[in-house]
Amino acid sequence: MKRRFRIRRYHAPPGLAVVWLVWPLNAYACPVCFGEPDSSQTRGLQAAILLLGGVAGLLVTGIAAMVFTIRRRAGRNAP
């Protein structure tokens, strides 16, 4: 007995095409995606990336300092 599998394909809803035809500006890329370097959105995104990188760096530095401190204290108290 052979099993037949049906391939299911995803189709976008027809309303989406109507929206793109009515509002064509919504289909264009934003200044960040398009690559406009002087846009306020681009500057804000760059600042956000630097901020999140700094927070991640501080977090990793704090964890490393904690491990170093615990290791040093454990070595000091060893018999």
N, CA, C and O of each residue as an XYZ file, in Angstrom:
316
protein
N       0.839     -1.169      0.000
C       0.000      0.000      0.000
C       0.887      1.236      0.000
O       1.745      1.380      0.871
N       0.700      2.100     -0.931
C       1.507      3.312     -1.040
C       0.844      4.456     -0.293
O      -0.375      4.627     -0.322
N       1.674      5.224      0.369
C       1.181      6.422      1.040
C       1.463      7.620      0.152
O       2.561      7.777     -0.382
N       0.486      8.429      0.010
C       0.660      9.633     -0.789
C       0.633     10.833      0.134
O      -0.286     11.012      0.935
N       1.653     11.640      0.003
C       1.748     12.836      0.819
C       1.394     14.050     -0.014
O       1.842     14.194     -1.152
N       0.613     14.891      0.546
C       0.215     16.110     -0.132
C       1.123     17.240      0.346
O       1.301     17.430      1.549
N       1.682     17.970     -0.572
C       2.527     19.109     -0.233
C       1.629     20.313      0.028
O       0.839     20.712     -0.828
N       1.759     20.879      1.210
C       0.973     22.056      1.557
C       1.812     23.294      1.304
O       2.942     23.407      1.778
N       1.260     24.185      0.577
C       1.971     25.431      0.271
C       1.287     26.578      0.967
O       0.061     26.634      1.062
N       2.110     27.498      1.454
C       1.573     28.674      2.127
C       1.322     29.756      1.091
O       2.193     30.070      0.279
N       0.144     30.311      1.127
C      -0.199     31.410      0.247
C      -0.507     32.635      1.091
O      -1.234     32.554      2.081
N       0.046     33.756      0.694
C      -0.234     35.001      1.409
C      -1.703     35.358      1.220
O      -2.288     35.090      0.170
N      -2.288     35.961      2.240
C      -3.694     36.353      2.100
C      -3.859     37.394      0.989
O      -2.996     38.257      0.824
N      -4.933     37.326      0.241
C      -5.111     38.261     -0.878
C      -5.223     39.715     -0.425
O      -4.950     40.625     -1.207
N      -5.617     39.943      0.816
C      -5.719     41.310      1.323
C      -4.366     41.995      1.405
O      -4.279     43.219      1.307
N      -3.302     41.203      1.587
C      -1.959     41.777      1.677
C      -1.551     42.428      0.357
O      -0.946     43.500      0.367
N      -1.864     41.817     -0.755
C      -1.547     42.398     -2.059
C      -2.336     43.687     -2.283
O      -1.828     44.640     -2.873
N      -3.565     43.708     -1.813
C      -4.386     44.912     -1.960
C      -3.788     46.055     -1.146
O      -3.740     47.194     -1.612
N      -3.335     45.754      0.065
C      -2.715     46.788      0.904
C      -1.462     47.322      0.225
O      -1.236     48.532      0.223
N      -0.644     46.447     -0.352
C       0.568     46.916     -1.028
C       0.246     47.759     -2.266
O       0.993     48.677     -2.604
N      -0.849     47.452     -2.931
C      -1.219     48.244     -4.093
C      -1.791     49.600     -3.693
O      -1.567     50.599     -4.377
N      -2.526     49.635     -2.587
C      -3.133     50.883     -2.150
C      -2.104     51.799     -1.504
O      -2.103     53.005     -1.750
N      -1.225     51.230     -0.676
C      -0.186     52.011      0.014
C       1.187     51.534     -0.438
O       1.825     50.773      0.290
N       1.664     51.941     -1.590
C       2.955     51.428     -2.074
C       4.140     51.918     -1.243
O       5.200     51.293     -1.272
N       3.989     53.017     -0.505
C       5.109     53.494      0.294
C       5.430     52.548      1.440
O       6.561     52.540      1.925
N       4.471     51.754      1.883
C       4.725     50.800      2.955
C       5.645     49.671      2.515
O       6.244     49.004      3.358
N       5.766     49.448      1.231
C       6.599     48.364      0.732
C       8.062     48.773      0.604
O       8.922     47.912      0.420
N       8.361     50.058      0.696
C       9.742     50.514      0.561
C      10.513     50.285      1.845
O       9.928     50.186      2.924
N      11.826     50.202      1.723
C      12.677     50.004      2.889
C      12.780     51.296      3.692
O      12.703     52.396      3.146
N      12.954     51.135      4.997
C      13.134     52.311      5.858
C      14.554     52.844      5.668
O      15.384     52.156      5.075
N      14.854     54.047      6.154
C      16.194     54.604      5.974
C      17.292     53.737      6.578
O      18.411     53.717      6.065
N      16.993     53.024      7.657
C      18.005     52.167      8.274
C      18.330     51.008      7.346
O      19.501     50.707      7.115
N      17.302     50.355      6.811
C      17.531     49.217      5.921
C      18.109     49.671      4.583
O      18.925     48.974      3.980
N      17.685     50.825      4.135
C      18.128     51.322      2.839
C      19.571     51.802      2.906
O      20.268     51.792      1.891
N      20.033     52.223      4.086
C      21.432     52.587      4.262
C      21.703     54.076      4.211
O      22.801     54.478      3.826
N      20.748     54.903      4.581
C      20.977     56.342      4.604
C      21.753     56.695      5.884
O      21.194     56.597      6.977
N      23.013     57.099      5.774
C      23.839     57.284      6.972
C      23.488     58.519      7.791
O      23.832     58.571      8.972
N      22.830     59.500      7.224
C      22.553     60.734      7.954
C      21.162     60.760      8.587
O      20.749     61.784      9.132
N      20.451     59.662      8.518
C      19.101     59.619      9.065
C      19.140     59.559     10.588
O      20.060     58.983     11.168
N      18.145     60.151     11.230
C      18.083     60.095     12.689
C      17.801     58.667     13.165
O      18.222     58.286     14.257
N      17.096     57.882     12.359
C      16.855     56.484     12.716
C      18.158     55.698     12.713
O      18.383     54.862     13.588
N      19.010     55.962     11.740
C      20.282     55.263     11.658
C      21.174     55.623     12.845
O      21.812     54.751     13.434
N      21.215     56.904     13.192
C      22.021     57.323     14.352
C      21.481     56.716     15.639
O      22.255     56.293     16.497
N      20.169     56.671     15.780
C      19.568     56.058     16.958
C      19.865     54.574     17.049
O      20.128     54.060     18.136
N      19.825     53.879     15.920
C      20.127     52.456     15.908
C      21.584     52.213     16.264
O      21.895     51.272     16.994
N      22.477     53.048     15.757
C      23.891     52.906     16.096
C      24.134     53.152     17.581
O      24.929     52.449     18.203
N      23.459     54.141     18.150
C      23.588     54.413     19.584
C      23.049     53.239     20.400
O      23.633     52.876     21.422
N      21.952     52.650     19.962
C      21.385     51.509     20.671
C      22.330     50.311     20.633
O      22.479     49.600     21.627
N      22.958     50.093     19.499
C      23.907     48.987     19.381
C      25.090     49.208     20.310
O      25.534     48.275     20.979
N      25.607     50.434     20.359
C      26.731     50.723     21.260
C      26.325     50.558     22.721
O      27.090     50.017     23.520
N      25.139     51.017     23.071
C      24.665     50.894     24.443
C      24.518     49.427     24.845
O      24.979     49.024     25.913
N      23.886     48.640     23.999
C      23.711     47.230     24.325
C      25.039     46.481     24.346
O      25.221     45.563     25.146
N      25.962     46.863     23.479
C      27.299     46.266     23.528
C      28.019     46.611     24.822
O      28.694     45.767     25.411
N      27.870     47.864     25.263
C      28.484     48.277     26.526
C      27.887     47.555     27.718
O      28.613     47.152     28.627
N      26.574     47.386     27.725
C      25.917     46.661     28.820
C      26.375     45.209     28.837
O      26.661     44.662     29.903
N      26.445     44.591     27.689
C      26.908     43.201     27.622
C      28.355     43.091     28.071
O      28.716     42.147     28.774
N      29.191     44.047     27.672
C      30.590     44.042     28.105
C      30.734     44.203     29.608
O      31.550     43.526     30.233
N      29.937     45.106     30.196
C      29.975     45.272     31.656
C      29.506     44.011     32.370
O      30.061     43.637     33.403
N      28.501     43.366     31.830
C      27.993     42.140     32.438
C      29.052     41.035     32.408
O      29.272     40.363     33.415
N      29.692     40.849     31.286
C      30.727     39.820     31.170
C      31.912     40.160     32.068
O      32.483     39.268     32.696
N      32.290     41.437     32.139
C      33.385     41.848     33.016
C      33.029     41.589     34.480
O      33.873     41.128     35.249
N      31.795     41.881     34.869
C      31.366     41.623     36.241
C      31.383     40.150     36.588
O      31.792     39.779     37.689
N      30.948     39.306     35.671
C      30.972     37.865     35.911
C      32.408     37.369     36.025
O      32.711     36.552     36.894
N      33.293     37.849     35.164
C      34.695     37.444     35.233
C      35.330     37.902     36.550
O      36.093     37.150     37.157
N      35.027     39.123     36.998
C      35.558     39.610     38.270
C      35.033     38.783     39.432
O      35.778     38.499     40.370
N      33.769     38.393     39.390
C      33.205     37.577     40.453
C      33.879     36.212     40.510
O      34.204     35.730     41.595
N      34.094     35.584     39.355
C      34.760     34.288     39.316
C      36.184     34.415     39.838
O      36.640     33.563     40.602
N      36.886     35.457     39.440
C      38.258     35.669     39.903
C      38.293     35.853     41.416
O      39.160     35.292     42.086
N      37.358     36.635     41.964
C      37.312     36.879     43.405
C      36.991     35.598     44.170
O      37.631     35.311     45.182
N      36.026     34.837     43.712
C      35.672     33.587     44.381
C      36.835     32.607     44.333
O      37.116     31.923     45.317
N      37.506     32.539     43.198
C      38.650     31.626     43.066
C      39.784     32.043     43.991
O      40.423     31.191     44.609
N      40.040     33.336     44.093
C      41.104     33.835     44.967
C      40.774     33.562     46.429
O      41.647     33.128     47.181
N      39.538     33.806     46.847
C      39.134     33.549     48.230
C      39.161     32.050     48.557
O      39.528     31.663     49.666
N      38.780     31.230     47.613
C      38.823     29.777     47.846
C      40.263     29.302     48.001
O      40.539     28.419     48.813
N      41.169     29.871     47.242
C      42.591     29.496     47.367
C      43.192     29.962     48.679
O      44.082     29.308     49.223
N      42.720     31.075     49.186
C      43.216     31.627     50.439
C      42.767     30.780     51.636
O      43.507     30.643     52.611
N      41.576     30.222     51.565
C      41.018     29.453     52.669
C      41.315     27.971     52.573
O      40.889     27.212     53.444
N      42.029     27.526     51.550
C      42.328     26.103     51.398
C      43.360     25.682     52.453
O      44.246     26.463     52.799
N      43.247     24.443     52.967
C      44.198     23.985     54.002
C      45.595     23.734     53.465
O      46.487     23.348     54.222
